[in-house]
């Protein structure tokens, strides 16, 4: 199923500012019954996915036309994909609509801009699939412990009721993709344990991401 195009006119600048504000709010919100259905886990993860799009720049060659939509493919089932689709309905990123595709197949993933592998997707071929996408402008997102080790780009991690995310250091320059330094600053390091998720990434030693952050200035990529 796909989402439609919002009729509301939003400038790219205001969209990016809203994305920053919304993303920071997401990092502070726990999920659970105490906060009602609006803050359930996969609705929150949908908010993260939306903001990932706003903090990453894709090359023009990854779109068929100037008005082509962003394509998010969700791989896996169990009903969780429906919560994400519902939360992202009518979403717009910059001047492009967001098209959501749900599937259990890993064929033709190279046509996507982002692929979210749900934890329910249990397949021994996942490392091979991730390797095939490495040379393409496709961001892969997962939610299992070894996703980064297997070659994924972004992985959701959880400490108690808080959702955080890790970024693979090797994904900062992938197939002409440009990941904003601000997104990198919000991530927790792949090597951090669950007990350390609340520490900012810059508190770690001089790893690849930290070194890159110190050299960049905000907005260097042309996006927030």
N, C-alpha and C positions, 0 to 999 in steps of 0.2 A: 504494500500500500504506500501511497505517497502523500505528502502534505501539499496544500495549496499555497498560493502566493498571497501574502497579506496586502490589503489595499491601502494600508496606512503608510504615508510617506515619512521616511526617517532618513536624516542625513547620515553619511558614513561617520562623521565626527561624533555626533551625538550617540550613535549606536555603539561606538567604541568606548565612549565614556560610560555609558550604561553598562557595557560588558564588564569594565573594570570594577564598577561599584557592585554589580551583581555577583561577580566572582569572589570579591572579598567577603561579601555577605555569606556566600555558600561555604566558605572556609570556616566560618564561625558557627554554622548551624549544625547541630546534631540531628539525627533522625530518630524516629521511634513513635510509639503510640501517644506519648505525652504531647507531641506536636501536631497530631492529626494527620490525615491522609495527604495533605499538601506537602509534607516534608518526608514522605516515605523514601526509602533508600534509592529506588530507581528514578524517581522524579528528581531527586537531588543530582543523581549521576547524569540525568538528561541536561540539567543546568550546567554541569561541568563540560559536557560534550559541546553544548552550544558555545560556551566561552572558549573552548579550545579552538574552535573555528575562528573566533575573533582575534586570537593571539598568534595565529599561524598564517603565513602568506604562501599561497600556491602559485606556481608559474602559470603564465597565460596558456601554455600548451596543454595544461591539464583540463581545459574547458573547450568544448566543441564550438561555442559561440559566445559573444559578449554577454548574452543574457542567459547562458546556461546555468542551471542550478548547482549548488553544492550537493554532493551525494554522500549520504551517511548510510552504510550498510551495517545492519545488526545481525550477527551470526549466532544462532542458538535459539532455544525456545523456552518453554516453561511459563509463558505469560508475562515475564518481566519486560520483554521487548515491547509489549503493548503499552505499558506505563510510560516508556520512553517516547514512543510514537505519539501518544496523546499529549505529553508535556511539550513536545516540539512542534505540534501542529501549527501551521501558518507562520513558522519562524522565518525571519529574513536576516541574512548576514550581509551587511553592506548593501549592495544593490542586487544581490542574488537571493532567490528563494532557497529553502533547504528541502531536499527530497529525501525521504526516509524509506529504505528498502529493508524488509525483514526476510531472512532466508536461513536455511540449514545447509546450504551448499556453499562451497568455497570456489566455485567457478566464476570467472570474470570479475574477480575482486579488483583487478587493476583499473577498472572504470570508476571506482569509488575515489573520493577524496579522503574519507576516513572510514575505517572498519572497526566496529566494536565487537570483540569476541566475548560473549557472555560466559560466565563460569560453567553454565550448563553444556557448553560446547566441549565435549571430551573427545579428542581425536588425536591419535598418535602422529598424524601428519602435520600437526600445527607448526612445528619447527620448519618443515619444508615450505609450508604456505607462507610463513613470515619471511623466509629467505627469498622466495620468489618476488615478494613485494618490496624488498630492500632497495632495489634500483628504480623504483617508481615513486611518483609524488603522491604516495598514499600513507597517511598516518594510521598506525595500528594501535588500538587501545584494548586492554584486557583487564581482568580482575582476579587473576589467580597468582599465587605466590611467586612462581618462577617465570612469569610472562616476560619480564625484562631480560632474564638470562636466556630465554628461548629466542630472543631477537625482536621482541615487541618494542614499540616506541614509548608508549605511556601506559602506566599500570595504576589502577586504583588500589589503595591500601586503606586499612581501617584500624583505628585505635579506639576501642570502646564504641561510642556512638558517633565518632567523628570520621568523616571520609577525607582522605588526602590522596595525593597522586605522586608517582615517581616518573621521571623522564630518563630514558636511555641516553647517556652522554653521546653515543654514536649517532643519535638522531638529529643533532643540532644542525648538521649540514647534510641533508639527505635529498638527493634527486632534485636540487634547486628549491627545496622547501626552506623557509626561513621561520624559525621559531623565535618569538619575541623574548628578549632578555627578561621581561617582566613575568612571563610565564615560567621561565626557568627559576626565577627567584621565589615563586610561590610553591615550587615542587620540593619534595623531600628527596634526599639522595637515595639511589637504589640500594646502597649498602646499609642504610639505617635500619635498626631493628624496630619492632613495634613500640618499644619503650622510648624511642627517640623521635617519634613522628612529630612531636610538638616543637622540636628544635628547627630553626631555619637552616636552610642548606648551607648558608655562608658560615655557620658555626663549625662546619667540618674542616678537615684539612684541605690543602690546595689540590683538589681533584680537578678533573677536566672542566666540569660545569662552573665551579667556583672561579677558576682562572679566567674563563671566558666572560663571566659576569663582571669581573673587575676591569676588564679591558673595554667593555661596551658602555655606551651612554644610552639613557632611556630614549626610545623611539628610533634607534639606529636602523631598524629594519623598515621604518616607514609605517609601522603599526605599533600599537601600545604593547 
